[in-house]
Amino acid sequence: MASEVATVGSGAGNILKHICVCFCTYKRPHLLSRLLRALEVQETGNLFSFSIVAIDNDRERSAESAVADFAAASSIRIRYCVEPEQNIAMARNRAVQVADGDFIAFIDDDEFPIKNWLLILYEACEKYDVDGVLGPVKPHFDEKSPAWVVKGKFYERATYPTGFVIDGSKGRTGNVLMKRDIFAFSDRPFNPKFRAGEDQDFFTRMIAEGRCFVWCNEAVAYEVVPPIRWRRSFMLRRALLRGAIQPQTAGFGTASVVKSLVAVPAYTALLPFTLLFGHHHFMATLIRLCDHLGKLLSVAGINPVSDAYVTD
């Protein structure tokens, strides 16, 4: 096994920083194997070493064999832990507890990064002297998707110029490198009450405490978009869930409720006319409608989606 602490240059005492790459996974071993292959070939530029922490959020240990196969064939240290309660915040907290080193990187189990992803994030963090760096997540289709899915750009996310300082609403853990010391305040940095949006809540709190995070547009990771996510029912259920968690987030107030009260009838009236411009416009409007509807139902004490997470 390769040493995780090394010296560079001719001077003594010049010790490499260490990054712990963490991911949480739930019943997606086929996608997990792709992520592990992409992590194994990460370039470091001899600037840092790295290891991996895998948190299986499935009590049946569905990721164990994929991790074991990787561990048997790779010199990269990987630690496997199980968080039996299906809760993404608790799984992330377990990762933080297990991780060591100077930095923690998070990536999702259905993503895979470019070869110099980790190096670009590290160099950006050093260059801007910030607490963390986030990168873009772009959609990847293994199979040809329906034209309306591509036209609607349903899985394309906003990007920003490199060096752009993000606010809490833009914070997420799908592609991020953070200094380890920002987690020193608590062993439960992610709030388990959130079914989703726990990362936005985390970043909002960190920024309020004076932490700074920037964007790096070159540190690209790709998210696999399988056929299950092309289904209209999947998109609408996810929109309802996304809306339902908004009342729990910081900054949600009366203005947000009023906005949704106006938006729901407005989008409902608009729906028939959007069909004139293509099915992707119809679905985009319907998704926005469900977002706002989910908020209002949640405020009224009604849970629009019974599942803790929309995965299929």
ABEGO torsion letter per residue (X at the ends): XBBABBBBEABBGBBBBBBBBBBBBBGBAAAAAAAAAAAAABBAGGABBBBBBBBBABAAGAAAAAAAAAAAABABBBBBBBBABBBAAAAAAAAAAABBEABBBBBBAABBBBAAAAAAAAAAAAAAGBABBBBBBBBBBABBBBAAAAAAGAABBBBBBBGBBBBAAABBAABBBBBAAAAAABABABBAABABGAAAAAAAAAAAAGBBBBBBAABBBBBBBBAAAABAAAAAAAAAAAAAAAAABBGBBAAAAAAAAAAAAAAAAAAAAAAAAEAAAAAAAAAAAAAAAAAAAAAAGBBABABABBAX
